[in-house]
Amino acid sequence: MEEKEVLLTKEGYENLEKELEYLKTEKRTEISERIKVALGFGDLSENSEYDEAKNAQADNEIKIAELENKLRYAKIIDESEIDTKTVQVGNKVKIYDMEFDEELEYTIVGSTEVNLAENKISNESPIGKALIGAKKNAVVEAQTPGGVAKYKVLEIKK
């Protein structure tokens, strides 16, 4: 199975490492304690606390494996290589939405760092994909779920 490269900023990589460490230490210990307590309740065939704790353990191990895989295939974006001539992962981009007559600002990030509350969109999202490689003043079209959207690139920052 061919693995896909995971683009991450330095901050995103560090956040994944912290989350992995938490899941491997504190979370594993917490679940282990829940299992011990549930075992004390006796008959496992009718012990919902035990079943829930074992499911939590399985979910945690899956999450650990996913994070380890992401970190294994991570490519950290070198911020010194980010320029402002064309849009690329790591850039902050101010765009003009031609349909809704409004300015928007997004930071283009890898798919694992998406956070819409912070206006961080993936380079693989329809808008992110359309913006990658665009220059200032270029008009790009993004195939969104609502149809084709047009954006003008107003500014590209680091």
C-alpha positions in Angstrom: 0.0 0.0 0.0 1.5 3.3 -1.1 1.3 6.0 1.6 0.6 9.6 0.9 2.9 12.3 2.0 1.3 14.4 4.8 2.2 18.1 4.6 2.5 19.8 8.0 3.8 23.1 9.3 6.3 22.8 12.2 3.5 23.8 14.6 1.2 21.1 13.2 3.9 18.4 13.5 4.6 19.4 17.1 0.8 19.3 17.9 0.6 15.8 16.5 3.6 14.7 18.6 2.0 16.1 21.7 -1.3 14.4 21.0 0.4 11.1 20.4 2.4 11.4 23.7 -0.9 12.1 25.6 -2.7 9.2 24.0 0.2 6.8 24.8 0.7 7.9 28.4 -2.2 9.6 30.2 -5.0 8.3 28.0 -3.7 4.7 28.1 -3.3 4.8 31.9 -6.8 6.3 32.3 -8.4 3.5 30.2 -6.4 0.9 32.0 -7.8 2.1 35.3 -11.3 2.0 33.9 -10.8 -1.6 32.9 -9.5 -2.6 36.3 -12.4 -1.0 38.0 -14.9 -2.7 35.6 -13.3 -6.1 36.2 -14.1 -5.6 39.9 -17.8 -5.6 39.1 -17.7 -9.3 38.3 -19.5 -11.2 35.5 -18.1 -9.8 32.2 -21.0 -11.1 30.1 -23.3 -8.4 31.5 -20.7 -5.8 32.4 -21.3 -2.7 30.2 -18.6 -0.7 32.0 -16.0 -3.3 30.9 -17.3 -3.3 27.3 -17.2 0.5 27.2 -13.6 0.6 28.6 -12.4 -2.0 26.1 -14.0 -0.1 23.2 -12.3 3.1 24.4 -9.0 1.2 24.5 -9.5 0.0 21.0 -10.4 3.5 19.8 -7.3 4.9 21.5 -5.0 2.3 19.9 -6.5 3.1 16.4 -5.9 6.8 17.0 -2.3 6.1 18.1 -1.7 4.1 15.0 -3.2 6.8 12.8 -1.0 9.5 14.4 2.1 7.4 14.1 1.4 6.9 10.4 0.9 10.6 9.8 4.1 11.5 11.6 6.0 8.7 9.7 4.9 10.2 6.3 5.1 13.8 7.4 6.8 16.4 5.3 7.4 19.5 7.3 7.0 22.7 5.3 10.2 24.7 5.4 9.0 28.2 6.1 12.2 29.7 4.6 11.2 28.2 1.3 7.7 29.7 1.3 7.5 32.8 -0.9 4.8 35.2 -1.7 4.9 35.0 -5.5 2.5 32.1 -5.8 0.1 30.5 -3.4 1.5 27.5 -1.6 1.0 25.5 1.6 1.9 27.7 4.5 0.8 31.0 2.9 -1.9 33.3 4.2 -4.1 34.4 1.3 -6.5 37.3 1.1 -9.1 36.7 -1.7 -12.1 38.4 -3.0 -15.2 36.3 -3.4 -16.7 37.6 -6.7 -20.2 36.0 -6.1 -20.7 37.2 -2.6 -18.7 40.5 -2.9 -16.6 39.9 0.2 -13.0 39.6 1.2 -11.8 36.4 2.9 -8.5 35.4 4.3 -7.3 31.8 4.6 -4.2 30.0 5.6 -3.4 27.1 3.3 -2.4 24.1 5.3 -2.0 20.3 4.9 -5.1 18.2 5.3 -4.4 17.2 8.9 -4.2 20.8 10.2 -7.5 22.1 8.9 -9.3 24.3 11.3 -12.2 26.3 9.9 -12.6 28.3 13.1 -9.1 29.7 12.4 -9.7 30.0 8.6 -7.1 27.2 8.0 -8.1 25.3 4.8 -6.5 22.3 3.2 -4.5 22.4 0.0 -6.8 19.5 -1.0 -10.1 21.4 -0.5 -11.8 22.8 -3.6 -10.8 26.4 -2.7 -7.3 25.4 -1.5 -6.7 23.4 -4.7 -7.8 26.3 -6.9 -5.6 28.7 -5.1 -2.4 26.6 -5.1 0.0 28.1 -7.7 -2.1 31.2 -8.3 -0.4 34.6 -8.4 -1.5 38.0 -7.0 -4.5 39.4 -9.0 -5.2 36.0 -10.6 -8.8 34.9 -10.8 -9.3 31.3 -9.9 -12.3 29.0 -10.1 -13.1 26.4 -7.5 -15.6 23.6 -8.0 -17.4 23.7 -4.7 -20.5 21.7 -3.6 -22.6 24.8 -4.4 -21.2 25.1 -7.9 -18.3 27.0 -9.5 -17.0 29.8 -7.3 -14.7 32.6 -8.6 -12.1 34.3 -6.4 -9.5 37.0 -7.1 -6.2 36.7 -5.2 -5.6 40.0 -3.5 -2.6 39.3 -1.3 -0.2 36.4 -0.5 1.7 36.5 2.8 3.9 34.2 4.8 
